[in-house]
Each structure stands twice: as C-alpha cells, then as structure tokens.
Amino acid sequence: MNIQSAFAAGLQGYQRSADSVTDASLNISRQNINALANQSSTGAEVNPDQFVDASKKTTADGLVQLQQAELHAQANVHSIKTADDMLGTLIDIRV
C-alpha cells in the first residue's frame, strides 16, 4: 500500500471541499446582491440578472452546498489523519 497516495487523495479532496465552499459563498452573496438590487429605492434601473451566473442558484442551494462541503472536508481530514497514523505505526514514531 502506498501511504503517499492516501495523503495525496486526502489533500486533493480537502482542496475540492475548499473550492466548493468558495463557490457556495459566491452564490449566496450573489443572491443577497440581487435582493438588494430588487429592493433598491433609487430611480436608476438595475438589472438584477447582471449579478447572477447562468445557473440561477438559490440561497438554499448555496447553504446545502456549504453543508456538503463541510462533510466532505471532515471526511478528507479523517483520511489524512488515518494515513498519518498508519505511517507513524509503520515507522514506530508517533507524535
């Protein structure tokens, strides 16, 4: 068994989770910008669609995506810790 591959897979998965958090946060903030643009009391015309990407995700979608990213990150951290424990056991050095 290759220990390095377990570390690499855990780190790669954690990075994907971090990217997912970024995407979800952007979608939530875009929804807030749209809500503010729709409630704008100025006479200027605001096109709320200019702030939203083509997917038109809702705030609830963003919150669900944040929760999923948290669970994925926790799972990847657990796999990294397990790989670290295995390596420590193999070389009989535990910190």
PDB file as gemmi writes it, atoms N, CA and C in Angstrom:
CRYST1    1.000    1.000    1.000  90.00  90.00  90.00 P 1                      
ATOM      1  N   MET A   1       0.838  -1.177   0.000  1.00  0.00           N  
ATOM      2  CA  MET A   1       0.000   0.000   0.000  1.00  0.00           C  
ATOM      3  C   MET A   1       0.881   1.238   0.000  1.00  0.00           C  
ATOM      4  N   ASN A   2       0.538   2.191  -0.793  1.00  0.00           N  
ATOM      5  CA  ASN A   2       1.303   3.415  -0.906  1.00  0.00           C  
ATOM      6  C   ASN A   2       0.701   4.469   0.018  1.00  0.00           C  
ATOM      7  N   ILE A   3       1.422   4.843   1.073  1.00  0.00           N  
ATOM      8  CA  ILE A   3       0.932   5.813   2.046  1.00  0.00           C  
ATOM      9  C   ILE A   3       0.803   7.196   1.411  1.00  0.00           C  
ATOM     10  N   GLN A   4       1.744   7.548   0.552  1.00  0.00           N  
ATOM     11  CA  GLN A   4       1.706   8.866  -0.072  1.00  0.00           C  
ATOM     12  C   GLN A   4       0.414   9.075  -0.854  1.00  0.00           C  
ATOM     13  N   SER A   5      -0.102   8.036  -1.473  1.00  0.00           N  
ATOM     14  CA  SER A   5      -1.341   8.204  -2.232  1.00  0.00           C  
ATOM     15  C   SER A   5      -2.519   8.511  -1.309  1.00  0.00           C  
ATOM     16  N   ALA A   6      -2.498   7.977  -0.087  1.00  0.00           N  
ATOM     17  CA  ALA A   6      -3.571   8.291   0.860  1.00  0.00           C  
ATOM     18  C   ALA A   6      -3.498   9.753   1.276  1.00  0.00           C  
ATOM     19  N   PHE A   7      -2.283  10.237   1.526  1.00  0.00           N  
ATOM     20  CA  PHE A   7      -2.121  11.654   1.855  1.00  0.00           C  
ATOM     21  C   PHE A   7      -2.571  12.531   0.691  1.00  0.00           C  
ATOM     22  N   ALA A   8      -2.122  12.184  -0.506  1.00  0.00           N  
ATOM     23  CA  ALA A   8      -2.448  12.984  -1.689  1.00  0.00           C  
ATOM     24  C   ALA A   8      -3.951  13.009  -1.951  1.00  0.00           C  
ATOM     25  N   ALA A   9      -4.592  11.866  -1.804  1.00  0.00           N  
ATOM     26  CA  ALA A   9      -6.039  11.817  -2.023  1.00  0.00           C  
ATOM     27  C   ALA A   9      -6.778  12.652  -0.985  1.00  0.00           C  
ATOM     28  N   GLY A  10      -6.338  12.586   0.262  1.00  0.00           N  
ATOM     29  CA  GLY A  10      -6.967  13.387   1.314  1.00  0.00           C  
ATOM     30  C   GLY A  10      -6.793  14.873   1.082  1.00  0.00           C  
ATOM     31  N   LEU A  11      -5.587  15.271   0.708  1.00  0.00           N  
ATOM     32  CA  LEU A  11      -5.331  16.690   0.450  1.00  0.00           C  
ATOM     33  C   LEU A  11      -6.097  17.189  -0.766  1.00  0.00           C  
ATOM     34  N   GLN A  12      -6.159  16.369  -1.800  1.00  0.00           N  
ATOM     35  CA  GLN A  12      -6.893  16.761  -3.005  1.00  0.00           C  
ATOM     36  C   GLN A  12      -8.384  16.908  -2.699  1.00  0.00           C  
ATOM     37  N   GLY A  13      -8.924  15.979  -1.941  1.00  0.00           N  
ATOM     38  CA  GLY A  13     -10.322  16.069  -1.562  1.00  0.00           C  
ATOM     39  C   GLY A  13     -10.605  17.278  -0.693  1.00  0.00           C  
ATOM     40  N   TYR A  14      -9.686  17.584   0.213  1.00  0.00           N  
ATOM     41  CA  TYR A  14      -9.861  18.764   1.072  1.00  0.00           C  
ATOM     42  C   TYR A  14      -9.834  20.043   0.240  1.00  0.00           C  
ATOM     43  N   GLN A  15      -8.944  20.097  -0.753  1.00  0.00           N  
ATOM     44  CA  GLN A  15      -8.892  21.270  -1.631  1.00  0.00           C  
ATOM     45  C   GLN A  15     -10.188  21.422  -2.422  1.00  0.00           C  
ATOM     46  N   ARG A  16     -10.733  20.311  -2.902  1.00  0.00           N  
ATOM     47  CA  ARG A  16     -12.019  20.376  -3.610  1.00  0.00           C  
ATOM     48  C   ARG A  16     -13.126  20.888  -2.696  1.00  0.00           C  
ATOM     49  N   SER A  17     -13.087  20.487  -1.441  1.00  0.00           N  
ATOM     50  CA  SER A  17     -14.078  20.961  -0.483  1.00  0.00           C  
ATOM     51  C   SER A  17     -13.943  22.469  -0.274  1.00  0.00           C  
ATOM     52  N   ALA A  18     -12.718  22.947  -0.175  1.00  0.00           N  
ATOM     53  CA  ALA A  18     -12.487  24.381  -0.018  1.00  0.00           C  
ATOM     54  C   ALA A  18     -12.988  25.153  -1.239  1.00  0.00           C  
ATOM     55  N   ASP A  19     -12.761  24.610  -2.419  1.00  0.00           N  
ATOM     56  CA  ASP A  19     -13.269  25.246  -3.639  1.00  0.00           C  
ATOM     57  C   ASP A  19     -14.791  25.277  -3.657  1.00  0.00           C  
ATOM     58  N   SER A  20     -15.406  24.219  -3.162  1.00  0.00           N  
ATOM     59  CA  SER A  20     -16.863  24.155  -3.106  1.00  0.00           C  
ATOM     60  C   SER A  20     -17.421  25.195  -2.141  1.00  0.00           C  
ATOM     61  N   VAL A  21     -16.726  25.413  -1.032  1.00  0.00           N  
ATOM     62  CA  VAL A  21     -17.139  26.451  -0.078  1.00  0.00           C  
ATOM     63  C   VAL A  21     -17.079  27.824  -0.739  1.00  0.00           C  
ATOM     64  N   THR A  22     -16.034  28.062  -1.501  1.00  0.00           N  
ATOM     65  CA  THR A  22     -15.895  29.342  -2.205  1.00  0.00           C  
ATOM     66  C   THR A  22     -17.044  29.544  -3.189  1.00  0.00           C  
ATOM     67  N   ASP A  23     -17.355  28.524  -3.965  1.00  0.00           N  
ATOM     68  CA  ASP A  23     -18.449  28.625  -4.935  1.00  0.00           C  
ATOM     69  C   ASP A  23     -19.788  28.874  -4.243  1.00  0.00           C  
ATOM     70  N   ALA A  24     -20.043  28.145  -3.169  1.00  0.00           N  
ATOM     71  CA  ALA A  24     -21.314  28.310  -2.449  1.00  0.00           C  
ATOM     72  C   ALA A  24     -21.411  29.709  -1.860  1.00  0.00           C  
ATOM     73  N   SER A  25     -20.314  30.207  -1.312  1.00  0.00           N  
ATOM     74  CA  SER A  25     -20.312  31.549  -0.732  1.00  0.00           C  
ATOM     75  C   SER A  25     -20.587  32.611  -1.791  1.00  0.00           C  
ATOM     76  N   LEU A  26     -20.000  32.433  -2.960  1.00  0.00           N  
ATOM     77  CA  LEU A  26     -20.254  33.381  -4.044  1.00  0.00           C  
ATOM     78  C   LEU A  26     -21.721  33.352  -4.474  1.00  0.00           C  
ATOM     79  N   ASN A  27     -22.305  32.160  -4.562  1.00  0.00           N  
ATOM     80  CA  ASN A  27     -23.716  32.058  -4.946  1.00  0.00           C  
ATOM     81  C   ASN A  27     -24.624  32.720  -3.916  1.00  0.00           C  
ATOM     82  N   ILE A  28     -24.316  32.532  -2.644  1.00  0.00           N  
ATOM     83  CA  ILE A  28     -25.126  33.154  -1.585  1.00  0.00           C  
ATOM     84  C   ILE A  28     -24.992  34.667  -1.649  1.00  0.00           C  
ATOM     85  N   SER A  29     -23.771  35.163  -1.831  1.00  0.00           N  
ATOM     86  CA  SER A  29     -23.592  36.618  -1.887  1.00  0.00           C  
ATOM     87  C   SER A  29     -24.262  37.217  -3.119  1.00  0.00           C  
ATOM     88  N   ARG A  30     -24.265  36.480  -4.222  1.00  0.00           N  
ATOM     89  CA  ARG A  30     -24.951  36.978  -5.419  1.00  0.00           C  
ATOM     90  C   ARG A  30     -26.456  37.086  -5.183  1.00  0.00           C  
ATOM     91  N   GLN A  31     -27.001  36.129  -4.449  1.00  0.00           N  
ATOM     92  CA  GLN A  31     -28.428  36.201  -4.132  1.00  0.00           C  
ATOM     93  C   GLN A  31     -28.728  37.426  -3.264  1.00  0.00           C  
ATOM     94  N   ASN A  32     -27.841  37.732  -2.331  1.00  0.00           N  
ATOM     95  CA  ASN A  32     -28.027  38.908  -1.487  1.00  0.00           C  
ATOM     96  C   ASN A  32     -27.920  40.190  -2.296  1.00  0.00           C  
ATOM     97  N   ILE A  33     -27.008  40.230  -3.250  1.00  0.00           N  
ATOM     98  CA  ILE A  33     -26.878  41.401  -4.117  1.00  0.00           C  
ATOM     99  C   ILE A  33     -28.147  41.575  -4.937  1.00  0.00           C  
ATOM    100  N   ASN A  34     -28.690  40.473  -5.448  1.00  0.00           N  
ATOM    101  CA  ASN A  34     -29.930  40.553  -6.217  1.00  0.00           C  
ATOM    102  C   ASN A  34     -31.081  41.053  -5.361  1.00  0.00           C  
ATOM    103  N   ALA A  35     -31.159  40.585  -4.119  1.00  0.00           N  
ATOM    104  CA  ALA A  35     -32.234  41.033  -3.225  1.00  0.00           C  
ATOM    105  C   ALA A  35     -32.102  42.528  -2.975  1.00  0.00           C  
ATOM    106  N   LEU A  36     -30.893  43.004  -2.775  1.00  0.00           N  
ATOM    107  CA  LEU A  36     -30.686  44.439  -2.567  1.00  0.00           C  
ATOM    108  C   LEU A  36     -31.012  45.226  -3.828  1.00  0.00           C  
ATOM    109  N   ALA A  37     -30.646  44.699  -4.975  1.00  0.00           N  
ATOM    110  CA  ALA A  37     -30.922  45.390  -6.230  1.00  0.00           C  
ATOM    111  C   ALA A  37     -32.426  45.473  -6.476  1.00  0.00           C  
ATOM    112  N   ASN A  38     -33.169  44.416  -6.103  1.00  0.00           N  
ATOM    113  CA  ASN A  38     -34.615  44.425  -6.283  1.00  0.00           C  
ATOM    114  C   ASN A  38     -35.307  45.377  -5.327  1.00  0.00           C  
ATOM    115  N   GLN A  39     -34.706  45.601  -4.155  1.00  0.00           N  
ATOM    116  CA  GLN A  39     -35.301  46.479  -3.156  1.00  0.00           C  
ATOM    117  C   GLN A  39     -34.791  47.909  -3.281  1.00  0.00           C  
ATOM    118  N   SER A  40     -33.954  48.153  -4.260  1.00  0.00           N  
ATOM    119  CA  SER A  40     -33.348  49.467  -4.417  1.00  0.00           C  
ATOM    120  C   SER A  40     -34.421  50.531  -4.568  1.00  0.00           C  
ATOM    121  N   SER A  41     -34.292  51.583  -3.765  1.00  0.00           N  
ATOM    122  CA  SER A  41     -35.296  52.652  -3.810  1.00  0.00           C  
ATOM    123  C   SER A  41     -34.885  53.785  -4.733  1.00  0.00           C  
ATOM    124  N   THR A  42     -33.746  53.685  -5.373  1.00  0.00           N  
ATOM    125  CA  THR A  42     -33.315  54.727  -6.291  1.00  0.00           C  
ATOM    126  C   THR A  42     -34.081  54.605  -7.598  1.00  0.00           C  
ATOM    127  N   GLY A  43     -34.112  55.676  -8.336  1.00  0.00           N  
ATOM    128  CA  GLY A  43     -34.817  55.679  -9.610  1.00  0.00           C  
ATOM    129  C   GLY A  43     -34.028  55.017 -10.722  1.00  0.00           C  
ATOM    130  N   ALA A  44     -32.769  54.706 -10.464  1.00  0.00           N  
ATOM    131  CA  ALA A  44     -31.932  54.097 -11.500  1.00  0.00           C  
ATOM    132  C   ALA A  44     -32.386  52.671 -11.761  1.00  0.00           C  
ATOM    133  N   GLU A  45     -32.344  52.311 -13.016  1.00  0.00           N  
ATOM    134  CA  GLU A  45     -32.720  50.946 -13.364  1.00  0.00           C  
ATOM    135  C   GLU A  45     -31.553  50.008 -13.088  1.00  0.00           C  
ATOM    136  N   VAL A  46     -31.851  48.938 -12.400  1.00  0.00           N  
ATOM    137  CA  VAL A  46     -30.843  47.939 -12.090  1.00  0.00           C  
ATOM    138  C   VAL A  46     -31.304  46.630 -12.679  1.00  0.00           C  
ATOM    139  N   ASN A  47     -30.430  46.002 -13.406  1.00  0.00           N  
ATOM    140  CA  ASN A  47     -30.732  44.696 -13.967  1.00  0.00           C  
ATOM    141  C   ASN A  47     -30.180  43.642 -13.016  1.00  0.00           C  
ATOM    142  N   PRO A  48     -31.030  42.998 -12.199  1.00  0.00           N  
ATOM    143  CA  PRO A  48     -30.518  42.041 -11.223  1.00  0.00           C  
ATOM    144  C   PRO A  48     -29.859  40.828 -11.868  1.00  0.00           C  
ATOM    145  N   ASP A  49     -30.177  40.548 -13.110  1.00  0.00           N  
ATOM    146  CA  ASP A  49     -29.577  39.390 -13.768  1.00  0.00           C  
ATOM    147  C   ASP A  49     -28.093  39.594 -14.060  1.00  0.00           C  
ATOM    148  N   GLN A  50     -27.641  40.842 -13.998  1.00  0.00           N  
ATOM    149  CA  GLN A  50     -26.233  41.081 -14.266  1.00  0.00           C  
ATOM    150  C   GLN A  50     -25.340  40.543 -13.147  1.00  0.00           C  
ATOM    151  N   PHE A  51     -25.919  40.281 -11.985  1.00  0.00           N  
ATOM    152  CA  PHE A  51     -25.145  39.800 -10.853  1.00  0.00           C  
ATOM    153  C   PHE A  51     -25.174  38.281 -10.701  1.00  0.00           C  
ATOM    154  N   VAL A  52     -26.013  37.599 -11.434  1.00  0.00           N  
ATOM    155  CA  VAL A  52     -26.213  36.168 -11.233  1.00  0.00           C  
ATOM    156  C   VAL A  52     -25.625  35.399 -12.402  1.00  0.00           C  
ATOM    157  N   ASP A  53     -24.985  34.297 -12.093  1.00  0.00           N  
ATOM    158  CA  ASP A  53     -24.489  33.449 -13.156  1.00  0.00           C  
ATOM    159  C   ASP A  53     -25.659  32.705 -13.803  1.00  0.00           C  
ATOM    160  N   ALA A  54     -25.379  31.986 -14.848  1.00  0.00           N  
ATOM    161  CA  ALA A  54     -26.435  31.355 -15.635  1.00  0.00           C  
ATOM    162  C   ALA A  54     -27.178  30.263 -14.868  1.00  0.00           C  
ATOM    163  N   SER A  55     -26.578  29.714 -13.814  1.00  0.00           N  
ATOM    164  CA  SER A  55     -27.208  28.597 -13.120  1.00  0.00           C  
ATOM    165  C   SER A  55     -28.384  29.035 -12.240  1.00  0.00           C  
ATOM    166  N   LYS A  56     -28.467  30.302 -11.868  1.00  0.00           N  
ATOM    167  CA  LYS A  56     -29.580  30.855 -11.077  1.00  0.00           C  
ATOM    168  C   LYS A  56     -29.831  30.044  -9.801  1.00  0.00           C  
ATOM    169  N   LYS A  57     -28.791  29.794  -9.044  1.00  0.00           N  
ATOM    170  CA  LYS A  57     -28.930  29.030  -7.812  1.00  0.00           C  
ATOM    171  C   LYS A  57     -29.590  29.880  -6.730  1.00  0.00           C  
ATOM    172  N   THR A  58     -30.315  29.206  -5.856  1.00  0.00           N  
ATOM    173  CA  THR A  58     -30.976  29.905  -4.755  1.00  0.00           C  
ATOM    174  C   THR A  58     -30.077  29.903  -3.534  1.00  0.00           C  
ATOM    175  N   THR A  59     -30.459  30.692  -2.538  1.00  0.00           N  
ATOM    176  CA  THR A  59     -29.708  30.734  -1.291  1.00  0.00           C  
ATOM    177  C   THR A  59     -29.722  29.370  -0.612  1.00  0.00           C  
ATOM    178  N   ALA A  60     -30.847  28.686  -0.666  1.00  0.00           N  
ATOM    179  CA  ALA A  60     -30.940  27.355  -0.061  1.00  0.00           C  
ATOM    180  C   ALA A  60     -29.966  26.387  -0.727  1.00  0.00           C  
ATOM    181  N   ASP A  61     -29.817  26.485  -2.046  1.00  0.00           N  
ATOM    182  CA  ASP A  61     -28.844  25.636  -2.747  1.00  0.00           C  
ATOM    183  C   ASP A  61     -27.432  25.899  -2.238  1.00  0.00           C  
ATOM    184  N   GLY A  62     -27.117  27.163  -2.029  1.00  0.00           N  
ATOM    185  CA  GLY A  62     -25.799  27.525  -1.521  1.00  0.00           C  
ATOM    186  C   GLY A  62     -25.556  27.003  -0.121  1.00  0.00           C  
ATOM    187  N   LEU A  63     -26.576  27.072   0.725  1.00  0.00           N  
ATOM    188  CA  LEU A  63     -26.436  26.565   2.091  1.00  0.00           C  
ATOM    189  C   LEU A  63     -26.271  25.053   2.112  1.00  0.00           C  
ATOM    190  N   VAL A  64     -27.005  24.369   1.254  1.00  0.00           N  
ATOM    191  CA  VAL A  64     -26.847  22.910   1.153  1.00  0.00           C  
ATOM    192  C   VAL A  64     -25.445  22.572   0.659  1.00  0.00           C  
ATOM    193  N   GLN A  65     -24.958  23.318  -0.321  1.00  0.00           N  
ATOM    194  CA  GLN A  65     -23.613  23.083  -0.848  1.00  0.00           C  
ATOM    195  C   GLN A  65     -22.558  23.331   0.229  1.00  0.00           C  
ATOM    196  N   LEU A  66     -22.762  24.352   1.087  1.00  0.00           N  
ATOM    197  CA  LEU A  66     -21.834  24.602   2.184  1.00  0.00           C  
ATOM    198  C   LEU A  66     -21.806  23.428   3.158  1.00  0.00           C  
ATOM    199  N   GLN A  67     -22.973  22.887   3.488  1.00  0.00           N  
ATOM    200  CA  GLN A  67     -23.042  21.751   4.410  1.00  0.00           C  
ATOM    201  C   GLN A  67     -22.350  20.528   3.815  1.00  0.00           C  
ATOM    202  N   GLN A  68     -22.581  20.282   2.533  1.00  0.00           N  
ATOM    203  CA  GLN A  68     -21.932  19.148   1.875  1.00  0.00           C  
ATOM    204  C   GLN A  68     -20.415  19.322   1.866  1.00  0.00           C  
ATOM    205  N   ALA A  69     -19.953  20.528   1.604  1.00  0.00           N  
ATOM    206  CA  ALA A  69     -18.512  20.781   1.579  1.00  0.00           C  
ATOM    207  C   ALA A  69     -17.899  20.555   2.964  1.00  0.00           C  
ATOM    208  N   GLU A  70     -18.636  20.939   4.006  1.00  0.00           N  
ATOM    209  CA  GLU A  70     -18.141  20.714   5.371  1.00  0.00           C  
ATOM    210  C   GLU A  70     -17.986  19.218   5.655  1.00  0.00           C  
ATOM    211  N   LEU A  71     -18.991  18.439   5.267  1.00  0.00           N  
ATOM    212  CA  LEU A  71     -18.929  16.997   5.496  1.00  0.00           C  
ATOM    213  C   LEU A  71     -17.803  16.342   4.686  1.00  0.00           C  
ATOM    214  N   HIS A  72     -17.628  16.783   3.451  1.00  0.00           N  
ATOM    215  CA  HIS A  72     -16.548  16.250   2.626  1.00  0.00           C  
ATOM    216  C   HIS A  72     -15.187  16.608   3.220  1.00  0.00           C  
ATOM    217  N   ALA A  73     -15.046  17.831   3.711  1.00  0.00           N  
ATOM    218  CA  ALA A  73     -13.784  18.247   4.318  1.00  0.00           C  
ATOM    219  C   ALA A  73     -13.482  17.410   5.556  1.00  0.00           C  
ATOM    220  N   GLN A  74     -14.498  17.170   6.387  1.00  0.00           N  
ATOM    221  CA  GLN A  74     -14.297  16.354   7.581  1.00  0.00           C  
ATOM    222  C   GLN A  74     -13.860  14.938   7.212  1.00  0.00           C  
ATOM    223  N   ALA A  75     -14.463  14.375   6.196  1.00  0.00           N  
ATOM    224  CA  ALA A  75     -14.100  13.024   5.758  1.00  0.00           C  
ATOM    225  C   ALA A  75     -12.662  12.989   5.252  1.00  0.00           C  
ATOM    226  N   ASN A  76     -12.257  14.014   4.509  1.00  0.00           N  
ATOM    227  CA  ASN A  76     -10.895  14.048   3.981  1.00  0.00           C  
ATOM    228  C   ASN A  76      -9.868  14.274   5.088  1.00  0.00           C  
ATOM    229  N   VAL A  77     -10.219  15.085   6.080  1.00  0.00           N  
ATOM    230  CA  VAL A  77      -9.319  15.263   7.224  1.00  0.00           C  
ATOM    231  C   VAL A  77      -9.154  13.941   7.967  1.00  0.00           C  
ATOM    232  N   HIS A  78     -10.241  13.202   8.095  1.00  0.00           N  
ATOM    233  CA  HIS A  78     -10.169  11.896   8.759  1.00  0.00           C  
ATOM    234  C   HIS A  78      -9.254  10.940   7.981  1.00  0.00           C  
ATOM    235  N   SER A  79      -9.330  10.959   6.657  1.00  0.00           N  
ATOM    236  CA  SER A  79      -8.463  10.077   5.863  1.00  0.00           C  
ATOM    237  C   SER A  79      -7.001  10.501   5.981  1.00  0.00           C  
ATOM    238  N   ILE A  80      -6.734  11.801   6.068  1.00  0.00           N  
ATOM    239  CA  ILE A  80      -5.358  12.280   6.242  1.00  0.00           C  
ATOM    240  C   ILE A  80      -4.822  11.827   7.601  1.00  0.00           C  
ATOM    241  N   LYS A  81      -5.639  11.961   8.649  1.00  0.00           N  
ATOM    242  CA  LYS A  81      -5.216  11.525   9.986  1.00  0.00           C  
ATOM    243  C   LYS A  81      -4.961  10.022  10.017  1.00  0.00           C  
ATOM    244  N   THR A  82      -5.806   9.258   9.342  1.00  0.00           N  
ATOM    245  CA  THR A  82      -5.624   7.810   9.297  1.00  0.00           C  
ATOM    246  C   THR A  82      -4.324   7.450   8.586  1.00  0.00           C  
ATOM    247  N   ALA A  83      -4.039   8.115   7.486  1.00  0.00           N  
ATOM    248  CA  ALA A  83      -2.786   7.858   6.764  1.00  0.00           C  
ATOM    249  C   ALA A  83      -1.589   8.235   7.631  1.00  0.00           C  
ATOM    250  N   ASP A  84      -1.712   9.321   8.376  1.00  0.00           N  
ATOM    251  CA  ASP A  84      -0.638   9.741   9.273  1.00  0.00           C  
ATOM    252  C   ASP A  84      -0.425   8.710  10.382  1.00  0.00           C  
ATOM    253  N   ASP A  85      -1.517   8.214  10.952  1.00  0.00           N  
ATOM    254  CA  ASP A  85      -1.413   7.176  11.988  1.00  0.00           C  
ATOM    255  C   ASP A  85      -0.777   5.906  11.436  1.00  0.00           C  
ATOM    256  N   MET A  86      -1.171   5.533  10.227  1.00  0.00           N  
ATOM    257  CA  MET A  86      -0.596   4.330   9.619  1.00  0.00           C  
ATOM    258  C   MET A  86       0.904   4.492   9.401  1.00  0.00           C  
ATOM    259  N   LEU A  87       1.306   5.662   8.920  1.00  0.00           N  
ATOM    260  CA  LEU A  87       2.725   5.915   8.691  1.00  0.00           C  
ATOM    261  C   LEU A  87       3.477   5.901  10.019  1.00  0.00           C  
ATOM    262  N   GLY A  88       2.895   6.517  11.059  1.00  0.00           N  
ATOM    263  CA  GLY A  88       3.525   6.512  12.370  1.00  0.00           C  
ATOM    264  C   GLY A  88       3.679   5.113  12.928  1.00  0.00           C  
ATOM    265  N   THR A  89       2.690   4.275  12.705  1.00  0.00           N  
ATOM    266  CA  THR A  89       2.745   2.896  13.164  1.00  0.00           C  
ATOM    267  C   THR A  89       3.801   2.127  12.393  1.00  0.00           C  
ATOM    268  N   LEU A  90       3.874   2.345  11.097  1.00  0.00           N  
ATOM    269  CA  LEU A  90       4.839   1.630  10.265  1.00  0.00           C  
ATOM    270  C   LEU A  90       6.285   1.939  10.647  1.00  0.00           C  
ATOM    271  N   ILE A  91       6.545   3.192  10.950  1.00  0.00           N  
ATOM    272  CA  ILE A  91       7.927   3.543  11.301  1.00  0.00           C  
ATOM    273  C   ILE A  91       8.112   3.660  12.816  1.00  0.00           C  
ATOM    274  N   ASP A  92       7.041   3.322  13.562  1.00  0.00           N  
ATOM    275  CA  ASP A  92       7.067   3.260  15.025  1.00  0.00           C  
ATOM    276  C   ASP A  92       7.461   4.580  15.654  1.00  0.00           C  
ATOM    277  N   ILE A  93       7.005   5.679  15.071  1.00  0.00           N  
ATOM    278  CA  ILE A  93       7.223   7.006  15.645  1.00  0.00           C  
ATOM    279  C   ILE A  93       5.883   7.703  15.648  1.00  0.00           C  
ATOM    280  N   ARG A  94       5.396   7.965  16.838  1.00  0.00           N  
ATOM    281  CA  ARG A  94       4.138   8.694  16.965  1.00  0.00           C  
ATOM    282  C   ARG A  94       4.404  10.000  17.680  1.00  0.00           C  
ATOM    283  N   VAL A  95       3.823  11.046  17.178  1.00  0.00           N  
ATOM    284  CA  VAL A  95       3.996  12.366  17.790  1.00  0.00           C  
ATOM    285  C   VAL A  95       2.829  12.637  18.709  1.00  0.00           C  
TER     286      VAL A  95                                                      
END                                                                             
